[in-house]
Amino acid sequence: MNYEFIVKVGAVIASIGTILLVIFATVLLVFPITKSCDNGSKCIYISNALYPLNLMIAPIVLVIILLIIAGGIAMIRLGKWSLNREKLYGK
């Protein structure tokens, strides 16, 4: 199996996840979050970002981004582990 390809794909996936995390943090910092409460019972937090960007400001998006990064890192580690194992023990 081509483990070097798995390492490269993992690096690309982790890089994409990192770029998405930077975009998420930038949108979170640039556009303020407003708090809207109905008589103190239930509060809603709304981002003032433009339409496509305000969809990114949600906890599930952060979880997905972190899972993308973790998946890429796992692919890198698995690929390197397999390469080292193949070098030590052969095929």
C-alpha atoms as one frame of an Amber mdcrd trajectory, in Angstrom:
protein
   0.000   0.000   0.000   1.194   3.521  -0.715   1.594   4.974   2.766   3.327
   8.113   1.535   0.142   9.066  -0.295  -1.857   8.623   2.934   0.578  10.939
   4.746   0.242  13.581   2.017  -3.559  13.386   1.980  -3.610  13.635   5.771
  -1.442  16.744   5.589  -3.790  18.342   3.058  -6.852  17.506   5.172  -5.240
  18.871   8.346  -4.229  22.033   6.468  -7.781  22.542   5.189  -9.094  22.111
   8.716  -6.589  24.635  10.028  -7.602  27.165   7.361 -11.257  26.665   8.300
 -10.389  27.176  11.971  -8.619  30.447  11.155 -11.644  31.610   9.137 -13.944
  30.650  12.016 -11.837  32.591  14.532 -11.592  35.609  12.226 -15.348  35.761
  11.676 -15.887  35.371  15.410 -13.524  38.231  16.217 -14.434  40.638  13.401
 -18.209  40.478  13.657 -19.723  40.982  17.115 -22.262  38.633  18.661 -25.473
  40.265  19.931 -27.570  38.926  22.775 -31.356  39.051  22.480 -33.394  38.147
  25.581 -37.165  37.803  26.011 -37.987  39.063  29.528 -34.937  37.322  30.981
 -36.268  33.834  30.268 -34.458  32.712  27.131 -31.582  34.447  25.393 -30.567
  34.057  21.766 -27.087  34.904  20.518 -26.928  36.176  16.935 -23.839  36.959
  14.858 -23.782  40.228  12.931 -21.780  38.644  10.114 -23.019  38.598   6.534
 -25.281  35.755   5.396 -22.839  33.051   4.304 -20.481  33.730   7.207 -23.088
  33.821   9.973 -23.871  30.167   9.299 -20.321  29.329  10.430 -20.851  30.695
  13.923 -22.279  27.608  15.602 -20.808  25.087  18.045 -21.359  22.177  15.640
 -19.201  23.903  13.015 -16.341  24.141  15.493 -16.723  20.449  16.352 -16.653
  19.498  12.660 -13.560  21.636  12.034 -11.736  20.049  14.970 -12.714  16.569
  13.749 -11.336  17.397  10.283  -8.025  18.470  11.824  -7.913  15.389  14.061
  -8.687  13.106  11.115  -5.866  14.612   9.071  -3.412  14.240  11.927  -4.538
  10.647  12.486  -3.911   9.878   8.801  -0.426  11.383   9.040   0.417   9.398
  12.170  -1.002   6.146  10.779   0.869   6.579   7.514   4.179   7.342   9.221
   3.712   4.470  11.656   3.060   2.104   8.755   6.091   3.415   6.844   8.356
   2.898   9.852   6.919  -0.559  10.475   7.479  -1.492   6.838  11.095  -0.278
   7.006  11.788  -2.271  10.183  10.046  -5.538   9.344   9.712  -5.469   5.587
   6.512  -6.297   3.781
